[in-house]
Amino acid sequence: MRMSFSANLLLDLEQMLQYQFMQHAFEAGTLVAIVAGIVGYFVVLRRSSFAAHALSHIGFAGAAGAVLFGISPVIGLLAFTSVGGIGMTVLGPRASHRDVQIGTVLAFMLGLGVLFISLYTGYATEAYSILFGEILGISATDVLVTAAAALAILIAVAFVYRPLLFASLDEDVAEAKGLHMHVLGIVFMLLVALATSIAVQVVGVLLIFSLMVTPAATAQRLAKRPWKALVLSLLIALIATWLGLTIAFYEPYPVSFFITTVVFVLYLLVRFIQPKINPIRARQTALQTGDTGSSEIAP
């Protein structure tokens, strides 16, 4: 007798999760996806995608410096992204008009990264692994560190949620209402720096957009209310991470490739199919309510 699809699926999951490295990958991937989905929503809302992209590259320079001085690459990554994020905010107070300042800080930090790599005489395997992520190789200790960082980020986001959302929607009005935009900007960039630092182990610095930007960009096209878009962004990041890990278990290709492919395909579907569906829905609603959108004048 043939097993049902659900039975096969449960069997596959049981087989996959019997390996400890897959358990750790799913645990860390879930934590990172939650953080990336939530923080990424504000990144997109504040038009700070370039800043997130720059911080990921700055993080690699920090990892290279850490390897040079014989310490953990993650420490260097976090230090550089934090300093870089603060520098961007100090030089450019307005989130939506910060491109020049971001580019300036990025260029300087990348210059330091080149210097660190040229000074290092060994083979910086750990630093280079940060480029593409190494989620299948993380340990139980890494999972605990990720959980602690994720919890700190979520608590901080919950604390600044209302003022951050207000400032993200309209900086001018928020400033006129007395919000400390400079302090809020620094706090937000530190959150992005920390989120970037824990997300690189899943997708790497070169593909950080796949979890920090694309799910949020997709969610914003599907939902107008902030809380709905926030939840959708989180769910999309989770689904992409879980699917990527599952496919990578059976295929000999990087996890980051599958994660980026899933979120990119979802974005394309929403980007090109949704505009065609909305007019049809609007027309159906108009017919049901008797409002065709035009008025007829009786002769």
Secondary structure, DSSP 8 states (H G I E B T S, - for coil): ----HHHHHHHHHHHHTTSHHHHHHHHHHHHHHHHHHHHHHHHHHTT-HHHHHHHHHHHHHHHHHHHHTTS-HHHHHHHHHHHHHHHHHHH---GGG-HHHHHHHHHHHHHHHHHHHHH--S--HHHHHHHH--GGG--HHHHHHHHHHHHHHHHHHHHHHHHHHHHHH-HHHHHHTT--HHHHHHHHHHHHHHHHHHHHHHH-GGGTHHHHTHHHHHHHHH--SHHHHHHHHHHHHHHHHHHHHHHHHHSSS-HHHHHHHHHHHHHHHHHHHHHHHHHHHHHHHHHHHT--S------
